[in-house]
């Protein structure tokens, strides 16, 4: 029964009629529809939470004021520092390219977590396969990391391994990761390539506490394609269409770097890291098309000697491309996750504002 009021403000009672039920039914339906779209709209427009951290990937540590400013203003908490590489030399896996000048005074802030990173070539795990080989490699890496970090007087609770493992090398690599965790007593994380999270049934899921997904190097710069080999959105989307099915938690690494792809008369290619178009604004170079330059006279490009007639293609990450990638990943991944930028260098930071990197 329903309650109404007459003109004399006296309460009267009458039974519901058929129209009342229709009206109430329509009203409930409308409210449900409004509530449904409100939830959907809220879910689609809500912004996920992202901490911001950085990699530091230089052979000589020299963190300046610009790097400290950005790290501080973005409230960075973690700095992933590449300590050395491991590669095969003379049939033996050896550490190469150890970082120089790294110590506690170089850190860009107080109370930050430093995660030492070791890059290991895939060919290492084509050679180091037996249990004895894996034991020796894990022991050597653990000791070398400990030595560098103790000398730098920097505490650490995690070691990250960077390796582009394949279906063929996943077994020895995964055994190495487990043994490194046992010997070092530290948490072990590792980098993940897009193809590794796209087809985990082929490349396996590493036995680590956490991954760091490299959302860059989407194709080889050596292939001479017109697309940006650092970050191509079509390829990024193709490799991440099933990203939420991956069983390992991960950070997202985004590129802010640039490089030059130098091609000689024979079509042979070399990379010059960190090269920008600003570096080519001299009479030694002539712009051909967009980001392609012709070398007009012999000389050096950074430490690489080039001859007249060589070409240089500059590939870079613009603020617009970075924003597009972040917006896509923010929608695609169904949880909060950190952005980790590769890498903390004044030359790269100069192209971005603090807002660009938030």
C-alpha positions in Angstrom: 0.0 0.0 0.0 1.1 3.6 -0.6 0.8 6.8 1.4 -0.3 10.1 -0.1 -1.3 13.6 1.2 -4.5 15.4 0.1 -4.8 19.2 -0.2 -5.7 19.6 3.4 -2.5 17.9 4.4 -4.3 15.0 5.8 -2.9 11.5 5.4 -5.1 9.2 3.2 -4.5 5.7 2.1 -5.2 4.2 -1.3 -4.1 1.0 -3.0 -1.3 0.9 -5.6 -2.6 0.9 -9.1 -1.1 -0.8 -12.2 0.5 2.5 -13.3 2.2 2.8 -10.0 3.9 -0.5 -10.5 5.0 0.4 -14.0 6.4 3.7 -12.8 8.3 2.1 -9.9 9.6 -0.6 -12.2 10.8 2.0 -14.7 12.4 4.1 -11.9 14.3 1.1 -10.5 15.5 0.1 -14.0 16.7 3.7 -14.6 18.5 3.8 -11.3 20.2 0.5 -12.0 21.3 1.7 -15.4 22.6 4.9 -14.0 24.5 3.0 -11.2 25.9 0.6 -13.8 27.3 3.3 -16.0 28.6 5.2 -13.0 30.6 2.2 -12.0 31.9 1.6 -15.5 32.8 5.3 -16.0 34.6 5.4 -12.7 36.6 2.3 -13.5 37.5 3.6 -17.0 38.5 7.0 -15.8 40.2 6.2 -12.4 43.9 6.8 -12.5 46.2 4.1 -11.1 48.8 4.8 -8.6 52.4 4.7 -9.8 55.6 5.1 -7.8 58.5 6.4 -9.9 62.0 4.9 -9.8 65.0 4.9 -12.1 67.8 2.7 -13.6 71.4 4.0 -13.7 73.3 2.4 -16.5 76.7 4.1 -17.0 80.1 2.6 -16.8 81.3 5.6 -14.7 79.0 6.8 -11.9 78.5 10.6 -11.9 75.1 11.6 -10.6 74.7 15.3 -10.9 72.3 18.0 -9.7 69.8 17.5 -12.5 69.5 13.8 -11.7 69.2 14.5 -8.0 66.5 17.1 -8.6 64.3 14.8 -10.8 64.8 11.8 -8.5 63.8 13.9 -5.5 60.8 15.7 -7.0 59.5 12.5 -8.3 59.9 11.0 -4.8 62.0 8.1 -6.1 62.6 5.3 -3.6 64.6 2.8 -5.7 67.7 3.1 -7.9 68.6 0.1 -10.0 72.4 0.4 -10.6 74.1 -1.8 -13.2 77.3 -3.0 -11.6 78.9 -5.1 -14.3 78.2 -7.5 -17.2 79.0 -11.2 -17.4 80.0 -12.6 -20.8 82.1 -15.4 -22.3 85.8 -14.7 -22.8 88.2 -17.4 -23.7 85.6 -20.1 -22.9 85.0 -18.7 -19.4 82.3 -16.5 -18.0 83.9 -13.3 -16.8 82.7 -10.0 -15.3 83.3 -7.1 -17.7 82.7 -3.4 -17.7 82.5 -2.9 -13.9 81.0 0.4 -12.8 83.6 3.0 -11.7 83.3 5.7 -9.1 80.2 4.2 -7.5 79.8 4.9 -3.7 77.3 6.0 -1.1 78.1 9.7 -1.7 76.8 9.4 -5.3 73.3 8.4 -4.3 70.6 10.9 -5.4 68.8 10.9 -2.1 68.7 9.7 1.5 67.1 6.4 2.6 66.7 5.1 -0.9 66.9 1.4 -1.9 69.7 0.5 -4.2 69.2 -2.6 -6.3 72.4 -3.9 -7.9 71.9 -5.1 -11.4 74.1 -7.6 -13.3 73.6 -8.1 -17.1 74.4 -11.7 -18.2 74.6 -12.6 -21.9 72.3 -15.4 -23.1 75.4 -17.1 -24.6 76.7 -17.6 -21.1 73.8 -20.0 -20.4 74.5 -21.8 -23.7 77.9 -22.7 -22.2 77.2 -22.9 -18.4 74.7 -25.8 -18.3 75.8 -28.4 -15.7 75.1 -28.1 -12.0 78.8 -27.5 -11.3 78.9 -24.7 -13.9 75.8 -23.1 -12.4 77.2 -23.4 -8.9 80.4 -21.6 -9.9 78.6 -18.9 -11.8 76.2 -18.1 -9.0 79.0 -18.1 -6.5 81.1 -15.8 -8.5 78.3 -13.4 -9.2 77.2 -13.3 -5.6 80.8 -12.6 -4.4 81.4 -9.9 -7.1 78.2 -8.1 -6.2 79.0 -8.2 -2.5 82.5 -6.9 -3.2 81.3 -3.9 -5.2 78.5 -3.0 -2.8 80.7 -3.3 0.3 83.4 -1.2 -1.3 80.8 1.4 -2.1 79.4 1.2 1.5 75.9 0.7 0.1 73.5 -1.7 1.7 71.2 -3.9 -0.5 68.5 -6.5 0.0 67.9 -7.5 -3.6 69.9 -8.4 -6.7 68.4 -8.1 -10.2 69.7 -10.1 -13.1 69.2 -8.9 -16.7 69.3 -11.6 -19.3 67.4 -12.1 -22.6 67.0 -15.8 -22.0 65.4 -18.1 -24.6 63.5 -21.3 -24.7 66.8 -23.1 -25.0 68.5 -21.4 -22.1 65.6 -21.0 -19.6 66.5 -24.2 -17.7 70.1 -23.3 -16.8 69.2 -19.7 -16.3 66.4 -20.5 -13.9 68.6 -22.9 -12.0 71.2 -20.1 -11.7 68.5 -17.7 -10.3 67.6 -20.2 -7.6 71.2 -20.9 -6.7 72.0 -17.2 -6.6 69.2 -16.6 -4.1 70.5 -19.4 -1.9 74.1 -18.3 -1.9 73.5 -14.5 -1.6 70.7 -14.7 0.9 69.1 -11.8 -1.0 65.8 -11.5 -2.9 66.3 -12.1 -6.6 64.4 -10.2 -9.3 65.0 -10.2 -13.0 64.1 -8.3 -16.2 61.4 -9.5 -18.5 61.3 -8.9 -22.3 58.0 -8.5 -24.0 58.3 -11.8 -25.9 58.9 -13.6 -22.6 55.7 -12.3 -21.0 53.7 -12.8 -24.3 54.6 -16.5 -24.6 55.5 -17.8 -21.1 54.6 -21.3 -22.2 57.7 -21.2 -24.4 60.2 -19.3 -22.4 58.9 -20.2 -18.9 58.4 -18.0 -15.8 61.5 -17.3 -13.8 61.7 -18.3 -10.1 62.1 -14.8 -8.7 60.3 -12.5 -6.3 59.5 -9.9 -8.9 60.1 -9.0 -12.5 60.8 -5.7 -14.3 59.0 -5.6 -17.7 61.1 -3.8 -20.4 58.5 -1.9 -22.5 61.0 -0.9 -25.1 63.5 -2.3 -27.6 60.4 -3.6 -29.4 62.4 -4.4 -32.5 66.0 -4.6 -33.6 67.6 -1.3 -34.7 69.8 -3.4 -37.0 66.9 -4.3 -39.2 66.7 -1.0 -40.9 62.9 -0.5 -40.5 61.2 2.8 -40.7 59.5 2.4 -37.3 61.0 3.5 -34.0 62.9 0.4 -32.8 63.1 1.8 -29.2 59.3 1.9 -28.8 56.7 1.0 -31.4 53.2 1.3 -30.1 51.7 -1.3 -32.4 54.3 -3.9 -31.3 53.9 -3.0 -27.7 50.1 -3.6 -27.9 50.6 -6.8 -29.8 52.9 -8.2 -27.1 50.8 -7.1 -24.1 47.3 -8.2 -25.1 47.5 -11.0 -22.5 49.6 -9.2 -20.0 47.3 -9.7 -17.0 47.6 -13.4 -17.4 51.3 -13.4 -16.5 51.7 -15.1 -13.1 54.6 -13.0 -11.8 54.2 -9.5 -10.4 56.3 -6.9 -12.2 57.3 -3.2 -12.5 57.1 -1.5 -15.8 60.3 -0.1 -17.3 59.9 2.8 -19.8 62.6 4.3 -22.0 63.6 8.0 -22.0 66.8 7.5 -23.9 67.9 8.0 -27.5 70.4 6.6 -29.9 71.9 7.0 -33.3 71.9 4.2 -35.9 75.0 4.6 -38.0 75.0 2.8 -41.4 78.2 2.6 -43.6 78.6 2.2 -47.3 78.2 -1.6 -47.0 75.0 -1.4 -45.0 76.7 -2.4 -41.8 75.2 -0.9 -38.7 76.5 0.4 -35.4 74.7 2.1 -32.5 75.8 5.3 -30.8 74.0 5.4 -27.4 72.7 8.8 -26.2 73.0 10.5 -29.6 70.4 13.2 -30.3 69.5 15.4 -33.2 71.0 18.3 -31.3 74.4 16.6 -31.6 74.1 16.7 -35.4 73.5 20.4 -35.9 76.8 21.1 -37.4 78.1 21.4 -41.0 79.4 17.9 -40.7 75.9 16.6 -41.2 73.0 17.3 -43.6 69.4 16.4 -42.7 67.8 14.2 -45.3 64.3 13.3 -44.0 62.8 13.7 -40.5 65.4 12.0 -38.3 67.8 10.8 -41.0 71.1 12.6 -41.5 73.9 12.3 -44.1 77.5 12.5 -43.0 79.2 15.2 -45.2 82.8 14.8 -44.0 85.0 12.4 -42.1 85.1 12.8 -38.3 84.0 11.5 -35.0 80.4 10.9 -33.7 81.2 10.6 -30.0 83.9 8.0 -30.0 82.9 6.4 -33.3 84.8 7.5 -36.4 82.5 7.9 -39.4 83.2 8.7 -43.1 81.5 11.0 -45.5 78.5 9.1 -47.1 77.5 7.3 -43.9 74.0 7.9 -42.7 72.7 8.4 -39.1 69.2 7.7 -38.1 68.2 9.3 -34.7 65.7 7.4 -32.7 64.3 9.0 -29.5 61.5 9.0 -27.1 59.4 12.2 -27.2 57.2 13.3 -24.3 54.2 12.6 -26.6 55.3 9.0 -27.3 56.0 8.4 -23.6 52.6 9.8 -22.6 50.9 7.5 -25.2 52.7 4.4 -23.9 51.8 5.3 -20.3 48.2 5.9 -21.0 47.9 2.6 -22.8 49.7 0.6 -20.1 47.7 2.3 -17.4 44.5 1.1 -19.0 45.8 -2.3 -20.0 47.3 -3.5 -16.7 44.6 -4.2 -14.0 46.6 -3.1 -10.9 48.8 -0.4 -9.5 52.5 -0.7 -10.5 55.7 1.4 -10.5 57.1 3.2 -13.5 60.9 2.7 -13.7 62.7 4.9 -16.2 65.7 3.9 -18.2 67.7 5.7 -17.3 68.8 8.5 -14.9 70.9 10.8 -17.1 70.8 14.6 -17.5 71.0 14.4 -21.3 67.7 12.3 -21.3 66.0 14.2 -18.5 66.4 17.5 -20.3 63.7 16.4 -22.8 61.1 15.8 -20.1 59.4 17.8 -17.4 58.6 16.5 -13.9 54.9 16.2 -15.0 55.9 14.1 -18.0 57.5 11.5 -15.7 54.8 11.3 -13.0 
